[in-house]
């Protein structure tokens, strides 16, 4: 199964929940997640299953002006 994380291709052996991927990647807090341009609430990380060809964006806030 192929997914894209911030436009970088990654191969997974099988479909898995989003929270499992995040445990592996360990993004620095705070961050937000979108899959295929849809925001995913933190409460749904456990139940959101990744699918082949998903485009995942891990977004960190930027400060300044």
The 8 nearest C-alpha neighbors of each residue, nearest first, counted from 0:
[[1, 51, 11, 10, 12, 13, 2, 14],
 [2, 0, 10, 51, 52, 9, 11, 8],
 [3, 1, 52, 53, 9, 8, 51, 54],
 [2, 4, 8, 54, 7, 6, 9, 55],
 [5, 3, 55, 7, 6, 56, 54, 8],
 [4, 6, 56, 7, 55, 3, 57, 54],
 [5, 7, 4, 3, 8, 54, 56, 55],
 [8, 6, 4, 3, 5, 9, 2, 54],
 [7, 9, 3, 2, 4, 6, 1, 10],
 [10, 8, 2, 1, 3, 7, 11, 4],
 [9, 11, 1, 0, 2, 12, 8, 3],
 [12, 10, 0, 13, 1, 9, 14, 2],
 [11, 13, 0, 10, 14, 1, 15, 9],
 [14, 12, 11, 0, 15, 50, 49, 51],
 [13, 15, 49, 50, 48, 16, 12, 11],
 [14, 16, 48, 49, 13, 17, 19, 20],
 [17, 15, 48, 47, 18, 19, 45, 49],
 [16, 18, 44, 20, 19, 47, 48, 49],
 [19, 17, 21, 44, 45, 20, 16, 22],
 [20, 18, 22, 17, 21, 16, 23, 15],
 [19, 21, 23, 17, 18, 22, 24, 16],
 [20, 22, 24, 18, 23, 19, 25, 17],
 [23, 21, 19, 25, 20, 24, 18, 26],
 [22, 24, 20, 21, 25, 19, 18, 26],
 [23, 25, 21, 22, 26, 20, 19, 27],
 [24, 26, 22, 21, 23, 27, 20, 28],
 [27, 25, 24, 28, 21, 30, 57, 22],
 [26, 28, 29, 25, 30, 59, 24, 57],
 [29, 27, 30, 26, 59, 31, 25, 60],
 [28, 30, 27, 59, 31, 60, 26, 58],
 [31, 29, 59, 28, 58, 57, 60, 32],
 [30, 32, 58, 57, 59, 33, 29, 38],
 [33, 31, 57, 39, 56, 38, 58, 34],
 [32, 34, 38, 37, 56, 39, 36, 55],
 [33, 35, 55, 37, 36, 54, 56, 53],
 [34, 36, 54, 37, 53, 55, 33, 56],
 [37, 35, 34, 33, 38, 54, 55, 56],
 [38, 36, 33, 34, 35, 39, 32, 55],
 [39, 37, 33, 32, 40, 36, 34, 31],
 [40, 38, 33, 32, 37, 41, 43, 34],
 [41, 39, 42, 43, 38, 44, 32, 31],
 [40, 42, 43, 44, 39, 31, 32, 45],
 [41, 43, 40, 44, 45, 39, 46, 47],
 [44, 42, 46, 41, 40, 45, 47, 39],
 [43, 45, 18, 17, 47, 41, 46, 42],
 [46, 44, 18, 43, 47, 16, 17, 42],
 [45, 47, 43, 44, 48, 16, 17, 18],
 [48, 46, 44, 16, 17, 45, 43, 49],
 [49, 47, 16, 15, 17, 46, 50, 14],
 [48, 50, 14, 15, 16, 17, 47, 53],
 [49, 51, 53, 14, 52, 48, 2, 0],
 [50, 52, 0, 1, 53, 2, 49, 14],
 [51, 53, 2, 1, 50, 54, 3, 0],
 [54, 52, 2, 51, 50, 35, 55, 3],
 [55, 53, 3, 35, 34, 2, 4, 52],
 [56, 54, 34, 4, 33, 3, 53, 5],
 [55, 57, 5, 33, 32, 4, 58, 34],
 [58, 56, 32, 31, 5, 30, 55, 59],
 [57, 59, 31, 30, 56, 32, 60, 33],
 [58, 60, 30, 29, 31, 61, 57, 28],
 [61, 59, 62, 58, 30, 29, 31, 28],
 [62, 60, 59, 63, 58, 64, 30, 29],
 [63, 61, 60, 64, 59, 29, 58, 30],
 [64, 62, 61, 60, 59, 29, 58, 30],
 [63, 62, 61, 60, 59, 58, 29, 30]]
